[in-house]
Amino acid sequence: MATRHPGAQVHVNGPTVPGQDRILTPEALTFLAALHGHFEGRRQELLQHRRARQARLDAGELPDFLPETQEIRQAAWQVAPAPPDLERRWVEITGPVDRKMMINALNSGADVFMADFEDAHAPTWANCIQGQINLVDAVRRRIRLDDPERGKRYELKEEIATLLVRPRGWHLVEKHLQVDGAPISASLFDFGLYVFHNAQERQRQGTACYFYLPKLESHLEARLWNDVFVFAQEYLGIPRGSFRATVLIETILAAYEMDEILYELREHASGLNAGRWDYIFSIIKKFRRDPTRILPDRAQVTMTVPFMRAYTELLVRTCHRRGAHAIGGMAAFIPSRRDPQVNQQAFAQVRADKERESADGFDGTWVAHPDLVPLVREIFQERLQGRPHQKERLREDVQVTGEDLRTIHVPGGTVTERGLRLNVDVSLQYLNAWLQGNGAAAIYNLMEDTATAEISRSQIWQWIEHGVRMDDGRPITRELYRTIRAQELARLGGPGHQRYRDAAEILDRLVLDDDFVEFLTHIAYEYLE
């Protein structure tokens, strides 16, 4: 479907999805074309800036706090006050924009639900369009689902979580919609359709459109988002400053620019989130050529190791100094219906993690499953004694240097065959699920998403690149990887089972290429449809 719009030609080349005419209206496509025309050039410049920065890191440059923005870090300023429905964020649940999952998450008892077009989302055209339909229906409280097999209807309760939406990152495109022959930014596509169809309705309801912004690497990328917000609000007739954004600090480079990121978004900012899994992936990716900064098995990289403690404590201090919420990381455990012992151990780990976060000053945290909501709510209720947040805890005792953030060391850490094998196993299982349209896959009682798969595949690449030796003395080589990959693939059902042949082909490209692939989705997206 090709349609001319003022100054641009918009072409939709995805398969027809039931209900898409509600979303891809001529007016909505005109708005998307306007976003593309105003911001695509700057997006490309910022992506080039990322590539240039990576080249300098590969050459030995180390990241640090920016001298040119020192005045911003030292000055006294705060972000805009939080709106009433974002004051209390003790427990936030996340999940894909699947209809049933959205209903269950909104009904979960959490304070916030983040509807995810990013790491928990496999961006088939049908998933993207159906997700926008689901958001339209959820905003208007008419979302429901009938399950004839179970004889059950899913619909919203009277009290539901506050809705936030996470669009895809600046590095991704939506190939099914082109403007003047170029694919539109996936960020602008997800954001644009949501606000076009819902911003005015949210205003009418006395609230607004709220967002999580993923994978930023600099304050310049935050500035771009702020300009997108301003443009969209003016275009749609929404008061400037209505939108609110929580930024995920999930890259090592963004950790050095937390103040600056909040400053750029200060009229729209509501907080920062410690995106722990992508943060670990970012460390591997950014320091991939540095043999002195190699991480051990993924399971050994906990939130209590020094460089992770430094990052999270600095986040709390930065947020509270600026009047913003500090939101903790994901509890990815998925309760088992069959194994009470697994549940008991996992719940104890979740409790310890969330008690540490609340004691450190976080105002809330993430969970992946509704069964964890009561546990986390109880922890923050006890710590905060009913207060909506603890921003008054300025954490002036925290002193974090640039060296603290980039000293990547895990005391006693080792690389093991079990860790290598698990990375291969999880990567294959997740890619297989993603290629079938499922971006949030329950694997070994954990909710695996793109971020955790990125850790797994990037560790394999890094270990091979540097010939890392396992605890038994054997080096990790391409040959060892191929042997283990073949064994794990056979155990999972073989290459003819589901999409495992494609999953294995993608994983081979990710871990055997001499050049590191920046995001697995860059390759996997070719196979999706």
Sequence and secondary structure as in RCSB ss.txt:
>XXXX:A:sequence
MATRHPGAQVHVNGPTVPGQDRILTPEALTFLAALHGHFEGRRQELLQHRRARQARLDAGELPDFLPETQEIRQA
AWQVAPAPPDLERRWVEITGPVDRKMMINALNSGADVFMADFEDAHAPTWANCIQGQINLVDAVRRRIRLDDPER
GKRYELKEEIATLLVRPRGWHLVEKHLQVDGAPISASLFDFGLYVFHNAQERQRQGTACYFYLPKLESHLEARLW
NDVFVFAQEYLGIPRGSFRATVLIETILAAYEMDEILYELREHASGLNAGRWDYIFSIIKKFRRDPTRILPDRAQ
VTMTVPFMRAYTELLVRTCHRRGAHAIGGMAAFIPSRRDPQVNQQAFAQVRADKERESADGFDGTWVAHPDLVPL
VREIFQERLQGRPHQKERLREDVQVTGEDLRTIHVPGGTVTERGLRLNVDVSLQYLNAWLQGNGAAAIYNLMEDT
ATAEISRSQIWQWIEHGVRMDDGRPITRELYRTIRAQELARLGGPGHQRYRDAAEILDRLVLDDDFVEFLTHIAY
EYLE
>XXXX:A:secstr
 EEEETTEEEEE S   TTHHHHS HHHHHHHHHHHHHHHHHHHHHHHHHHHHHHHHHTT      GGGHHHHHS
        GGGS  SEEEEEES HHHHHHHHTSS SEEEEESSTT    HHHHHHHHHHHHHHHTT  EEEETTT
TEEEE  SS  EEEEE   TT EEEEEEETTEEEEHHHHHHHHHHHHHHHHHHHTT   EEEE    SHHHHHHH
HHHHHHHHHHHT  TT  EEEEEE SHHHHTTHHHHHHHTTTTEEEEEE HHHHHHHHHHHTTT TTS    GGG
  TTSHHHHHHHHHHHHHHHHTT EEEEEEE B   SS HHHHHHHHHHHHHHHHHHHHHT SEEEESSGGGHHH
HHHHHHHHHTT S  TT   TT    HHHHH    TT    HHHHHHHHHHHHHHHHHHHTT SSEEETTEEE H
HHHHHHHHHHHHHHHTT B TTS B  HHHHHHHHHHHHHHTT TTSTTHHHHHHHHHHHHHSSS  S HHHHHH
HHH 
